[in-house]
Amino acid sequence: MPGIKGNNQRFVEMKSGIKTISWCLLLLMSLLFVACRDDDDDISRKDLIGEWQCIHSKGYWKEDGVIEEEWDTNQPPRNSYENDYNMVGSSCIIYADGTYRFVLAPYSSSWVGEWKVSGNTLILLDDDGDVDEIYTVVSVNRNTLILDYSYREKDDGIWYEEYGRHTFSRTDN
């Protein structure tokens, strides 16, 4: 019965070929999935350029895992002793030339530097070109900018941690 054996052999070869094609397609699809980055996470520089004022601030300050200070407010601090982390009332001007000016309320102190964007990260550099602050841009549109800030370090055996989410409104419409 050479005909049946030949058909079986062709069936085995065809099955093997289908497996090879399936593996190749699977490999190709996984390469395409990995290679195609989601560009929606990238923030456009032009979306950030403008004058912004902080209208809401929420976050906490911890020492060794214990919350020492927590806030969730749309009211600016009344004085320099009330909540050092509340940014409500502070303003930031982000210029197209890659520089910025930040005015911290209620102190009226300000600082300037350069800024850059990497993915969804806003990096503020001080006037010496050193990294001053790093923010995650949660969202930005024509009128609203939401930034997350987090910081953690160990100093003299104590862990310090800060987290803040700050909502800014565009003031140069």
C-alpha positions in Angstrom: 0.0 0.0 0.0 2.5 2.6 -1.1 -0.3 5.1 -1.8 -1.4 5.4 1.8 2.2 5.7 3.0 2.9 8.4 0.5 -0.3 10.3 1.6 0.7 10.0 5.3 4.2 11.3 4.5 2.7 14.3 2.6 0.4 14.9 5.6 3.3 14.8 8.1 5.3 17.2 5.8 2.3 19.5 5.4 1.6 19.5 9.2 5.3 20.2 9.9 5.2 23.1 7.3 2.1 24.5 9.0 3.8 24.4 12.4 6.8 26.2 10.9 4.6 28.9 9.3 2.7 29.3 12.6 5.8 29.8 14.6 7.2 32.2 12.0 3.9 34.2 12.2 3.9 34.2 16.0 7.5 35.4 16.0 6.8 38.1 13.5 3.7 39.3 15.4 5.6 39.4 18.7 8.4 41.4 17.0 5.9 43.9 15.6 4.2 44.2 19.0 7.5 45.0 20.7 8.8 47.2 18.0 5.7 49.4 17.7 6.0 51.7 20.7 2.9 53.6 21.9 3.6 57.2 20.9 0.6 58.3 22.9 2.8 58.4 26.0 5.1 60.9 24.5 4.4 64.5 25.4 4.8 67.2 22.8 6.9 70.2 23.8 4.4 72.6 22.2 1.7 71.3 24.5 3.7 72.4 27.6 4.7 75.9 26.4 2.7 78.6 28.1 1.9 80.2 31.4 0.5 77.8 34.1 -0.9 78.3 37.6 -1.3 75.5 40.2 -5.0 75.2 41.1 -5.0 72.0 43.1 -2.3 70.1 45.1 -2.6 66.7 46.6 0.1 64.5 48.3 2.0 63.4 51.3 5.3 63.6 53.1 6.5 60.5 54.9 9.4 59.7 57.3 10.2 56.1 57.7 6.9 55.1 56.2 4.8 57.3 58.6 2.8 60.1 57.0 4.0 63.3 58.7 2.0 65.7 56.4 -0.8 65.1 54.0 -2.7 67.6 51.8 -5.5 67.8 49.3 -6.4 71.4 48.6 -7.2 74.1 46.1 -6.3 76.8 48.6 -2.8 78.4 48.5 -0.8 78.3 51.7 -1.5 81.3 53.9 2.2 81.7 54.9 5.6 80.2 54.4 5.1 78.0 57.5 2.0 76.2 56.3 2.6 73.1 54.2 5.8 73.4 52.3 4.6 71.0 49.7 1.3 72.7 48.6 2.0 74.3 45.3 -1.5 76.0 44.9 -1.0 79.6 43.7 2.5 78.9 42.3 3.0 79.7 38.7 5.3 78.4 36.0 6.1 79.9 32.6 7.4 77.4 30.1 9.1 79.2 27.2 9.5 77.8 23.6 13.3 78.5 23.8 13.7 75.7 26.4 13.8 77.9 29.5 11.3 78.3 32.3 10.5 80.5 35.3 8.8 79.2 38.4 7.4 81.4 41.1 6.5 79.6 44.4 3.6 80.9 46.4 3.4 82.4 49.0 7.1 83.1 49.1 7.2 85.0 45.8 10.6 83.4 45.4 11.4 82.3 41.9 13.9 80.3 40.0 14.8 79.9 36.4 16.4 77.2 34.3 16.1 75.0 31.3 13.5 72.3 30.6 13.3 69.2 28.4 10.9 66.4 27.8 11.6 62.7 27.5 8.6 60.5 26.8 6.1 61.6 29.4 8.7 63.1 31.7 9.2 66.8 32.2 12.8 67.5 33.5 13.6 70.9 35.0 17.2 71.9 35.1 18.6 74.6 37.4 20.6 77.5 36.0 23.8 75.4 36.3 22.3 72.7 34.1 21.8 70.2 36.9 18.6 68.3 37.3 16.4 70.2 39.7 13.0 68.5 39.5 11.6 65.6 37.5 7.8 65.4 36.9 5.7 62.8 35.2 3.2 64.4 32.9 -0.1 62.7 33.7 -2.0 64.7 31.2 -1.9 67.9 29.3 -4.4 69.6 27.0 -5.1 73.1 25.9 -6.2 74.3 29.4 -4.9 71.8 32.0 -1.6 70.3 33.0 -1.4 67.5 35.6 2.1 66.7 37.0 3.1 64.0 39.4 6.2 64.3 41.6 7.8 61.7 43.7 11.0 61.7 45.8 12.6 59.1 48.0 15.9 59.0 49.8 17.5 57.7 52.9 19.4 60.1 55.1 21.0 59.3 58.4 19.1 56.0 58.5 15.7 57.6 57.9 13.7 57.1 54.7 12.1 60.3 53.4 9.4 60.1 50.8 7.3 62.8 49.1 4.5 62.4 46.5 2.5 65.2 45.0 0.0 65.5 42.2 -0.3 69.1 41.0 -3.0 70.4 38.6 -2.2 73.5 36.7 -4.5 75.7 34.7 -3.3 77.7 31.7 -3.4 81.4 32.3 -2.3 82.7 28.9 -5.4 81.7 26.9 
